[in-house]
Amino acid sequence: MKELLLIGIGPGHPDYLTVQAIEAMRRVDVFFFLEKAGEGKGELIRIRREILERFVPDGGYRIVTAQSPTRDASGPYRDGVEAWYRAKADLFAGLIEHELADGECGALLLWGDPSLYDGTLAILKGLLEEARVAFALEVIPGITSIQALTARHKIPLNRIGEGIQVTTARRLAATDPEQIANTVVMLDSNAAFRELAGTDLTIYWGAYLGTEDEMLVSGRLADLATDLAEQALRAKAEKGWLMDIYLLRREGPRE
Ligand SMILES: C[S@@+](CC[C@H](N)C(=O)[O-])C[C@H]1O[C@@H](n2cnc3c(N)ncnc32)[C@H](O)[C@@H]1O
């Protein structure tokens, strides 16, 4: 039987790897590296290579690289994502079939945790359900970018008895600002918080967390939204890509 591990590597710093992830990496025969066009492509691969050099110094594995399909953003969002997932499913099926021998262990090193805004797990489960390829799947959890954000700002993710919403910048745009009490926003990179500059919310913002370019800003959105947007978009222009996450919080008495 072939084995495939989805290993969460945390959101950027090699120190974020868990002992379980390190031990899992040491029994891998083939690491699959997906190269993405655009956004930080070289850097994200470099970080994975550094992780392997540091934690599996004796080698003994192969690296198979493949070009990751890109999402067509020209049509409706859902159609684009579904076509993208189908292309990725074909890619994974081919890699498992042709690049992994029976009895071997393959792995994908996934950013943060495999369960959070990452389609890989759903795609691989789809392959198993359709019986397109046979393999044993294992998931190794990782530290998420949410945990890195709260740790770096030294804040709890929720206050006493409070709920937590995790959403995307695309969904934030369609949210009534009055309904925001304690919301983590991911997948932005375009300073969507600017639209909330007139609200009474506090923002805890972090970009490139855990890397040498890490940026941290917090305060009342009304006071800093414009400056922060400028800072974020400048970093994006200089580096060519922006990976940021933030918590929007309403202060004052709550139910
Ligand atoms: C495709 S999702 C993957 C999330 C990942 N699975 C996790 O557990 O954090 C990518 C988004 O995660 C957030 N993110 C991941 N790593 C980050 C980091 N080091 N600094 C800031 N945001 C990060 C950003 O919102 C980014 O747009």
The ligand as an SDF file (V2000), in Angstrom:
LIG
                    3D

 27 29  0  0  0  0  0  0  0  0999 V2000
   -4.3400   29.4450    1.7400 C   0  0  0  0  0  0  0  0  0  0  0  0
   -4.4660   30.0760    3.3570 S   0  0  0  0  0  0  0  0  0  0  0  0
   -3.6060   28.8510    4.2570 C   0  0  0  0  0  0  0  0  0  0  0  0
   -3.7560   28.9690    5.7460 C   0  0  0  0  0  0  0  0  0  0  0  0
   -2.9390   27.9410    6.4970 C   0  0  0  0  0  0  0  0  0  0  0  0
   -3.3850   26.5970    6.2120 N   0  0  0  0  0  0  0  0  0  0  0  0
   -2.9580   28.1720    8.0040 C   0  0  0  0  0  0  0  0  0  0  0  0
   -3.1820   27.1960    8.7660 O   0  0  0  0  0  0  0  0  0  0  0  0
   -2.6880   29.2800    8.4400 O   0  0  0  0  0  0  0  0  0  0  0  0
   -3.3430   31.4290    3.2670 C   0  0  0  0  0  0  0  0  0  0  0  0
   -3.7450   32.5670    4.1780 C   0  0  0  0  0  0  0  0  0  0  0  0
   -3.3180   32.2690    5.5010 O   0  0  0  0  0  0  0  0  0  0  0  0
   -2.8430   33.4410    6.1260 C   0  0  0  0  0  0  0  0  0  0  0  0
   -1.4200   33.2280    6.4430 N   0  0  0  0  0  0  0  0  0  0  0  0
   -0.7440   32.0780    6.3250 C   0  0  0  0  0  0  0  0  0  0  0  0
    0.5100   32.2090    6.7480 N   0  0  0  0  0  0  0  0  0  0  0  0
    0.6570   33.4900    7.1510 C   0  0  0  0  0  0  0  0  0  0  0  0
    1.7360   34.2300    7.6940 C   0  0  0  0  0  0  0  0  0  0  0  0
    2.9310   33.6770    7.9090 N   0  0  0  0  0  0  0  0  0  0  0  0
    1.5260   35.5450    7.9920 N   0  0  0  0  0  0  0  0  0  0  0  0
    0.3160   36.1110    7.7910 C   0  0  0  0  0  0  0  0  0  0  0  0
   -0.7370   35.4570    7.2760 N   0  0  0  0  0  0  0  0  0  0  0  0
   -0.5850   34.1560    6.9650 C   0  0  0  0  0  0  0  0  0  0  0  0
   -3.0820   34.5920    5.1680 C   0  0  0  0  0  0  0  0  0  0  0  0
   -4.3550   35.1450    5.4500 O   0  0  0  0  0  0  0  0  0  0  0  0
   -3.0800   33.8770    3.8380 C   0  0  0  0  0  0  0  0  0  0  0  0
   -3.7980   34.6120    2.8850 O   0  0  0  0  0  0  0  0  0  0  0  0
  1  2  1  0
  2  3  1  0
  2 10  1  0
  3  4  1  0
  4  5  1  0
  5  6  1  0
  5  7  1  0
  7  8  2  0
  7  9  1  0
 10 11  1  0
 11 12  1  0
 11 26  1  0
 12 13  1  0
 13 14  1  0
 13 24  1  0
 14 15  1  0
 14 23  1  0
 15 16  2  0
 16 17  1  0
 17 18  1  0
 17 23  2  0
 18 19  1  0
 18 20  2  0
 20 21  1  0
 21 22  2  0
 22 23  1  0
 24 25  1  0
 24 26  1  0
 26 27  1  0
M  CHG  2   2   1   9  -1
M  END
$$$$
